Amino acid sequence: MTTAPHRLHEQLQDLADELPGPRTSHAAAAQAAWTARRRPPRRAWVPVAAVCAVAAVLLLVAVAPTSGLRRGAPVSPASGSGALPVRVFAPPSWTPLVTEAPVERAAYVLATREVRRGPFSRGIAPVVVSADGGAYRVLPWHEGDHGLSLSPDGRRVAWVQGGFGGPETRTRVVVLTLATGRLVAQPDDARAPSSAEGTSWSDDGTRLVVWGVDYVSTAPDAGGKGNAYVLDARTLRVVSMKEGFGRAVMVGQQVLDLTSVVTGARTGLVLGDAIAMAPDAGRLAVATQTQVGSTWDSQGTRVQEIPPIAVPRLVVRSTGGRVVTDRALADAVYADVLGWGPRGVAVVAYGAGWRDVAPRVELVDPATGRALATLTELPPVNEPDLAVDIDPQVVAVAADVLAGGRTAATPPPRWGWWSVEHLRWWLSAPLAVALELGLALAVVLLVRLAVVTARADRDARR
Amino acid sequence: MESLDFREVVVARRAAWLRVAWLLCGDAATAEDLVQTALERTARHWGRITRSGDPEAYVRRAIYSAHVSRWRWHRSRPPESGLPDDGSDLPAARGPEDDVTTRLALRAALARLTPKQRAVLVLRYYEDLTEPQVAQVLGVGVGTVKSQVRHALRRLRELAPELVDFDPQPDLTGGGRS
């Protein structure tokens, strides 16, 4: 008796026998297969996949540093009151962003001519110098950002994004926490300044004063109205607002209008606009100076290379605007105040000289205008056009670090594209390294496959 | 030398491979394409394959791989001639003696199976492979083979009950028909 599987087997055999004769002979088919054995099948997806893999690698390289994938712990934990570095160096060609490699707190903020500002971009950006070891980190700065200020403890930086004002400009205040790289932006708030110009921290770091021009609530042709806004430093929501203010600082919980104290003050990373509040909150120190500029003849040639700059003066006023002392800063051709500590006013001064200018941060006696000590030396510059060509400039100091009065020798930063530090930082995140190496390997394999395929196709066409 | 060996094997065995391919895809031209694709793949590694001692197994596996790849590449089942699912228009076999009608009904019923179901039926009942051997050729698990066989037989019985009047429960011993 035939079993069922037998029947299916026989039925399939009968069906298979129905196959008509092949179009090509067996010998011809064998010859064709043998001839074609060296030609791999055309794989149109290979070059597409290779291009996609290359794009993925580039995207990863671009995104990974700023996405936090490679962000580690701060290089040096904060200890004590921190210290000011005895020397400041020009930031290297490749310096990490603070969002890539955080630091606990900053002693100084430097302004530089041009640094690496992102994965593929360079430009002017502030650089913070750590108060715990002197590490250098670039702030995530964009074109038009301004109004930077460093919190008293040096752990946060506030600034204004969005360019300088005008009725069409809408700015926003941001606060960056150095230890985490977290950037908090001002939320949408109808009371927020439409065009903020500068920021200043309260002594306890809980409030942020922002001054700017309100173009929203004024008539279109009125030119705006100067206001000062007190923000909660954590949420950046407006706590209170004072109308008719030009420039503001907080004294305790009070907002002080500085318009009458300092006229013509500017904001941003420009020397000459800083104001230092005395620890007793009763006096203000500013550096004033008259800069005439170079002399040019009718053919446009500079005939006097040394700009005729008046000797800078340290002016101390009461918060009411009364001049308390007014002293010339000897041995300086240019100066700006940074802060006011228990022992004196920190002044960044650029020394007299022709091609041997020695910038430095000095502690100056506010009563006499005489230098008490040199806190930090800056790289010497050989350019007479001091106001524009000094690199780097010290533009802010952490008040608590200054008050601590400590200085420490710090090594020059060794970063750079091919530096060991850069390589060590690059390898510090295993996940990022695995992703990048995996993608790179995929790229190599796919590109190789694409090349082999293209070569085989070319050979086959021959 | 290798070329001569290859040609000899192809000339000797291509007709059988074409029949298998024809059962798999149901179309003579496609069957030739499948076999030719498998032969090209085989020729590329002919030296290694002949050293392994069983070139025919390699070719057969290449045919099935090409069949599955082709199905995956098109991402759809081959056309089913627009027949309704109840199989009411399949030619009915009046009895075992009606061979032509039987073959037509079987061919139509096979065309209604999925490529994988056809593959396991052909391997299991035409080539007489055991379930582990089928699993090895198709690169799937034995359990998958068993379930595919079970589903394929059930489907065949639904489509043409008079063709395969046996218990749809598959042989669970794993052994081939002897």
Chai-1 contact restraints between the chains, C-beta under 6 A:
chainA,res_idxA,chainB,res_idxB,connection_type,confidence,min_distance_angstrom,max_distance_angstrom,comment,restraint_id
A,A4,B,F166,contact,1.0,0.0,6.0,A-B,restraint_1
A,P5,B,R177,contact,1.0,0.0,6.0,A-B,restraint_2
A,L8,B,Y125,contact,1.0,0.0,6.0,A-B,restraint_3
A,L8,B,V164,contact,1.0,0.0,6.0,A-B,restraint_4
A,H9,B,Y125,contact,1.0,0.0,6.0,A-B,restraint_5
A,Q11,B,L106,contact,1.0,0.0,6.0,A-B,restraint_6
A,L12,B,Y125,contact,1.0,0.0,6.0,A-B,restraint_7
A,L12,B,Y126,contact,1.0,0.0,6.0,A-B,restraint_8
A,D14,B,R103,contact,1.0,0.0,6.0,A-B,restraint_9
A,L15,B,R103,contact,1.0,0.0,6.0,A-B,restraint_10
A,L15,B,L106,contact,1.0,0.0,6.0,A-B,restraint_11
A,L15,B,R107,contact,1.0,0.0,6.0,A-B,restraint_12
A,A16,B,R19,contact,1.0,0.0,6.0,A-B,restraint_13
A,A16,B,L23,contact,1.0,0.0,6.0,A-B,restraint_14
A,L19,B,R19,contact,1.0,0.0,6.0,A-B,restraint_15
A,L19,B,W22,contact,1.0,0.0,6.0,A-B,restraint_16
A,P20,B,A28,contact,1.0,0.0,6.0,A-B,restraint_17
A,P22,B,L18,contact,1.0,0.0,6.0,A-B,restraint_18
A,P22,B,E32,contact,1.0,0.0,6.0,A-B,restraint_19
A,H26,B,V10,contact,1.0,0.0,6.0,A-B,restraint_20
A,H26,B,V11,contact,1.0,0.0,6.0,A-B,restraint_21
A,H26,B,R14,contact,1.0,0.0,6.0,A-B,restraint_22
A,A27,B,V11,contact,1.0,0.0,6.0,A-B,restraint_23
A,A30,B,R7,contact,1.0,0.0,6.0,A-B,restraint_24
A,A30,B,V10,contact,1.0,0.0,6.0,A-B,restraint_25
A,A33,B,L39,contact,1.0,0.0,6.0,A-B,restraint_26
A,A33,B,E40,contact,1.0,0.0,6.0,A-B,restraint_27
A,A33,B,A43,contact,1.0,0.0,6.0,A-B,restraint_28
A,W34,B,S3,contact,1.0,0.0,6.0,A-B,restraint_29
A,W34,B,F6,contact,1.0,0.0,6.0,A-B,restraint_30
A,W34,B,A43,contact,1.0,0.0,6.0,A-B,restraint_31
A,A36,B,E40,contact,1.0,0.0,6.0,A-B,restraint_32
A,R37,B,A43,contact,1.0,0.0,6.0,A-B,restraint_33
A,R37,B,R44,contact,1.0,0.0,6.0,A-B,restraint_34
